[in-house]
Amino acid sequence: MLRRAVLLCSLILAAAGAPSRPAAAQDAPLNTAGARPLLARRGFAAPPGGVGTPAGLGRDAAVVALLSGAGERAVTPPPAWVADWTPPRVKQMSETQRLALRATLRDEAAELKTWWLREMLETPTPITEVMTLFWHSHFTSSLEKVKAPALLYRQNVLLRRHALGNFAELLRAVARDPAMLIYLDNARSRRQAPNENFARELMELFTLGEGHYTEADLKEAARAFTGWSLDPDSGEFTFRPRWHDGGEKRILGRRGAFDGDDVVGLLLARPETAELIVTKLWRAFISETPDPAEVRRLAAVFRDAGYEIKPLLAALFTSEAFWAEENRGRLVKSPVDFVVGSLRLFDLPVREDRDLAWMVRRLGQDLFDPPDVKGWPGGTHWITGATLLDRQALIARVTGAAENAAMTKTGAGQNRRAAFFDRWAAQLPEDWQDARAVTLLVLAVPPVDVQVLDRRASGALVRSLLADPAYHVK
């Protein structure tokens, strides 16, 4: 483990020191303002307590420090029912028992969504949850089809364990994941009638992308995954040799008696796989318009690092494009970004934990239930006339609750309405209590409707920044 850690750190440093960036940019110490893009995009928001964390470090050192601290396990205890789950015998149930099971599954689904959102709020390493969410939208499965919250919990644990690990290992694990096998119909795939759903999405969405494989490749790959199934008593992956097609196959120009692992290896050997992942990460962290030359450079870093994810993120986070002024405010906050980021930034109270899941679902991002196998489209799809009004109403609702709590503590006063945010601003580090500094902390770009004067920060200013259109981008 120690050798792997040392090797990984050296890979991160090598990736971060890409020759396309001026040495002065990567070595110059970051001030608190300069650190904001890294803090805000790596984890929902740049909270006041963490604003100065990378200050004094250069970009490379700040990025390495951020990635080195990423965890692999959730700090929030999971729901109790995940520990002793076994697949229900639905065929043996009466209608009354089936109705009771559906009610139980609804309750468990709601509890699962709440648990993950609570983890996003409580985690000391937000980059872990940001990347877990990224892979959740890449390797999609849904409660609506799988109908087993415990299996979606296991998948979430798998994605978190590999979130900043090795993509090749993640891909192989996902190919065996029970929730994925059910969601993409591979659990019953047999040599007599191979199901093509998993093989299609594996090639089109998970690795190569459209246009880089043929229908013949797809059909042959489906044969290779026959027999990859589930144990009905445990819900765990199992291989069924009698269901497997062990004959010769021709896939991507190669011939052999390939099985599923062999197909994954063939896909990892193609440069398109690394380029697809880099393109999606670019759209998640930089802008909606990836630079083709930079995508190729970063994809080479990814492949040279043996598909280790941290070196790729290090190269991405230290690239000139990531820090460029023209890329500030180019990304629309997702509902999770918006809700979790707001709550983390201001340490806002949540009246009921289940309100968290209701909030993000209302804004269009129902965790564990993406709209289809492509995940959430993101970008400007997050903003409609309805969701924009809902975002404003949500902020008013949550901040109103926060201010009511503050009013109870502070009693009557002329500025009771903004008491909570007055207290929040007053607790900032001294160099962040200026109005312009607070504006930089709250918004990624200058406000559209708010005129910021050179004066001390106030609760009223914070409230006006939250209502500004610029609050919806990062």
N, C-alpha and C positions, 0 to 999 in steps of 0.2 A: 504493500500500500504506500509506504514512504517513497519507494522508487517511482511509482506511478505519479504521486503528487509532485515530486521534483520534476519529472519529465513534463507533466502538464503545465507547471509554472513556466518552464523554459519555452514550451510551445506558445503559451499566451504572450510572453514577452517578445518572442520572435514575430508573432503575428501582428502585435501592436506596433512593432518597429518597421512597418512597411515603408519602403523607400520613397513612395509617392508623396509622403507628408514631410514638410519642413521640420527639421529637428527642433527648431525654436518652439513650434506649436505644440509638439508632444512633450517637451520638457518644461515649458513655462508654468510656474505654479498657478493653480486655479484660485481665483478669489470666489467668494460666496456666490456672486452673480454668475460667474463663469461656470460654476458647478451645476447650476440649475438644470440645463438640458439633460445631463446625465442622470441626475436624481429623479427628475420628473418622468422621463421616458423609461427608466429601468424599473419603476415600481409605483404606478398609479398617481403619485404626487410627490412633491418635494416638501415634506413636513418641516416645520420650523426647527424641531429638535435635531434633524439630520442635515440641515442646510450646510453647516460648516464642516461636515465630515470629511470631504475630499479637499477642503481648502488647504492650500500650501503644498499640495501634491501636483505633479504634472499630470497631463491627461493619461499617459500610460500607467503611471502608478495608481491613479485614482480608479481606473478601469480594472486593473488587476486586483486591487483591494476589494472592489465591489464584487467581482466574480469569485474571488477566493472564499468569500464568506457565505456563498450560497449553500443552502441546506438541501437535504434529500427527503426529509420527513416533515409532516405537518406537526405544528406545536399544539393545535387544537384537538382535544380528544374526539374521536369519531363517535357516531351514534352507537349505542350498545348493541343493536341488532346485527351489526356487520360481523361480529365475532363468531356467531353460531349459526349463520345462515346455511340452509340446505335447500336445494331446488324443490319447490312444492309439487306434489303429485296432483296436478290439476284435473287430469282425466278421472281420477278416483273421487273427486269432490262432488258434493251435492250442489245444487244451485245456490242454496243459502251460504254454503262454505265459500263458493266462488265470489259471491257478492262481498263477503267479509274480507276475502283476500284482496279484492280490488281496493277496498277502503284502506286496508293496511298498506298496500303498495303506494297509494296516494299520500298517506301520512309519511311513509318512509322517503318518498321522493322529495317532499317538501323539506323534511329534516335534512336530507343529504345536501340540497341546494343551500340551505341556511348554514350548514356546517362549513361548506367550502367558502362562502362569503365571509363568515366569521374568521376563518383562517387567513383570508386576504387582508382583513383588518388587523389581525393580531400578529402576523408573522414578522419576525425580526429581519427577514431577508426577502423583501417583496419581489426581487428578480426571480426567485424560485416560482412564485405564484404567477407572475407575468408569463414565464415560459411554459408553465403547466397549462395555462389558459391558451397559449399559442398552439401547443400540441393538441389540446382538446378540440380546437377548431380545425386542425389539420387532419388528425386521425379521429374523425367524428364517429360517435355512436349516440343513440338516443334512448331515453327511458320509454318513450312512446312505443318503440318497436321491441326493445330488449325486455321490457317489463320486469326488470330485476334490479332494483336500486343497489343491492349488494354487489352485483357484477359491475355496475358503473362506478361504485366506490373503489373496487379493486383496480379497475382501469385507471381511475384518477391517481391512485397510489403508484401504479406503474409509470404513468406519465410524469409524476413528480420525481420519482426515483431516477429517471433518465433525462429529466428536463434540461439539465446542463451537462449531461454525461456524454455518451457516445451515440450518434444517430444510427449507426449500423446495429448496435445492440438494441436500441429502441425499436427499430423497424422489425427486427426478428422477434422481439417480445410482443409487439402489437399483432404480428401475424398469427400468434398463438393465443392472443387475448380472448377469453370466452365472450365478453360483450361484443367484440368486433366480429367474431365468428358467427354470432347470432344476427347481428345487425346487417352484415353483408352476406348472409345466407350460405356460409361455407360449412356450418356444422353438420349439414346433411348431404354434403356433396360427395357423390360416389362415382366410381369409374364408369358405370353404365350411363350416368347422366350428370356430367360435371356442371356445377353451377358457376357461371362466369362473373357474378357480381363482384366478389372479392378481388379476383385477378384484374378486372377492369379498373376498379378504383385504386388498387395498388399501383398500377402503371400510370393511369391518367392523373390522379390527384395526389398520391403519396410520393411518387418518385419522378418518372420521366416527363409527364405532362403530355398534353394532346399533340398528335403529329409525330411522335417519336417511337411509335410501335404500330404494328399492323393487327388487323382482326385475327389473322392466323397466329400471331404471337400470343394474343389474348387467349384464344381457345386452347393453345398448347399449355400456357401457364395454368389455366383452370384445371387441366388434367393433373398437373404437378401437385396441386393443393388438395386433391381428393383424399379423403381419409383423415383430414385435420378436423377433429371433432371435439365433443365434450363428454365428460363422464356424467351420466344422469344422476348419480348419487352425491357428487361433490360440486358439480359445476366447474370443474377444472378441465384444462386442456387434456386431450388424449388423442393418440394416433391409432387409427383403425386400419391395420394392414390389409384386411380383406376388401376394404372400400377403396384402396389406393390403386391408381393406374401407374404401374411400374414400367410401362413401355417407353421406348425411345420417343423423344420429343425434339422439335426444332424451334428454338426461341431466340430471337434477336440475332439470328445468324449462327447460332451454336447448336450442336446436336449432342444428345445424351439422354440417359434415363433419369432426367431431372426430377427432384422432389421440391417441396416448397422452399427449403433452405437454399437449394441451388438457384432457384429463381431469384430470391432476394439477393444472392451474391452477384448474379448477372446484372441486376438493376443497379446495385451499388458500384459496379465497374463502369457504368456509363456516366460521362460528364454531365449529361442533362439532369441527373438526380441532384447533384450538388448545386447546380444553377437554379433549379426550381426552389430548393430550400432557401438559398440566398435571396432570391427574388421575393419570396414571401416574408422573410425577415426584414428586408429593406422596406417593404410596404408596412410592416408592423412598427418599425422604429425610426424611419427616416422620412419617406414620402411615398405618394402613390405612383411616382414615375421613376423607377429604377434606372440607373445609368448602366447600359449594357457592358461597357468596358470594366467598370468597377464590379459588376456582378461576376464577370469572368475571373477577375483577380481574386475576389473573395472566395469564389468557388474553388479556385486552385489552393488557397489557404486551407479550406475545408478538407479537400481530398488529401493534401500533403500531411495534414494533422491526423489522418486516419479516421476522418469523420467525427473527431472530437468537437463538441459544440462550444466549449468555452473559448478555444482559440479563434473560432469563427466570430463569436460575439465580441471578443477583444479587438479583432480586426475591424469589425463593423463599428464599434463604439469609439474607436480611435481614428476612424477615417475622416477626411476633411468634409465629406458630405454630411456626416452626422452632426458636426459642429457648425456647419455653414449657416450664416444668418438667413439666407434665402429658404432654408428648410425648417425654420422655426414656424410653428403654427400651421404646418402643412398636413397634419394628421387630425382627423376628427376623433374626439374622445368616444370610445364605445360606452354603452351603458354601464359596464363594470368599471371602466376608467372613471366615468363621471361620478357614479355613486360612491365607490370605494375611495377614489381619490379625494372627493370632497370630505368624506367622513374622516379619512386619515389626516388630511391637511389641517382641518380645524378641530380634530378630536371631538366631533359632534356626537351627541347621544343618539342611540337607537331605542325607541320605546319598546319594540318587540323584535326579537331576532328574525322572526319570519317576515318582518317588514322588508328586510334586505332583499330577499328573493322576489317579493312583490315589486319592489322598486325597479330592479333590473329587468324583470319580465315585462313590466308596464312600458319600459323604454325600448323594448325590442330584443333583449338578449336573455333568453330563458336557458340558464345553465343546465347541462345534461340533456337539453332538448333543442339542438340547433335545427334550423329550418329544413335542411337536407344534408346529403352526404358531402356537399361542398363546404359545409360550415357556414359561418356568418360572412356575408359579402363585405361588410365593413365600409370604411370611407364615408362618402356622402350619403350612403344608404341609411346611416344611423340618424340622419336629420330629415324629418318631414315637418309639415306644419303642426301635426298632432304631437309628435314626440318633442318638438321644441317647446310647445306649451306645457307638456308634461314635465319636462326638465325644469322649467321655471317654477312650476307649481310644487315640484318635489323639493327644490331648494328652499322655497318659501315655507314649506311645511316643516322641514327638518330644522332650518335656522330659527323658525318661530318657536319650535319646541326648546331649542337651545337657549333662546333669549328668555323664554318663560322661566326656565330653570335659573338663569342668571338673575332675573328680576326677583325671584323668590329669595335669593341669597342677598341681593344688594338693597332691596326695599325700594321705596319711591325715589324718583329723581328725574331731572329734566331729560336725560338721555337714556331712560330705561330701555327703550326699544332696541338700541344697539349695544346694550350692556355686555352681552356675551362677546361680541367682536371687539369691543373696547378692551375687555380683559385679555382676549387673545392677542391683540396687537401689543398690549403693554408687556406681555410675557416674552416677546420676541427678543433675540439678541440685540444689543444696543444699535449695531450698525444696520439692522433691518427695521427699525422703528420709524424711519423716514417714509413718507407717503410713496415716493417713487420706488423705493426698495421693496415695499410691500406689494406694489403693483407688479413688479418683476417676479415676485414670489408667487403671486396668485395667477398671473397671466403669462402665457408663452410669448405673446406679441402685444404691442401697445393696444389699449382699449379703443373701441370704436366710438362709444357714446359718452365716455367719462373723461372729463378734463382733470388731469392730475396736477395739482399745484405743489410747489416745493415747500411742504409743511409736514408736520408730524402725522403719522398714521392715525386713523380713527376707525371705530366700528362702522360709522356711516360710509366711509370710503370702501371698506371691505364689502359691505352689502351691495354697493353700487357696482363693484367689480364683478361680483357673482352674477349680477343681472346683465352684464355686458356680453355681446355675442362672442367676444374673444375668449370667454371662459370655456367655450365648447371645443377648443382646439388645443393641441399640445405640440 
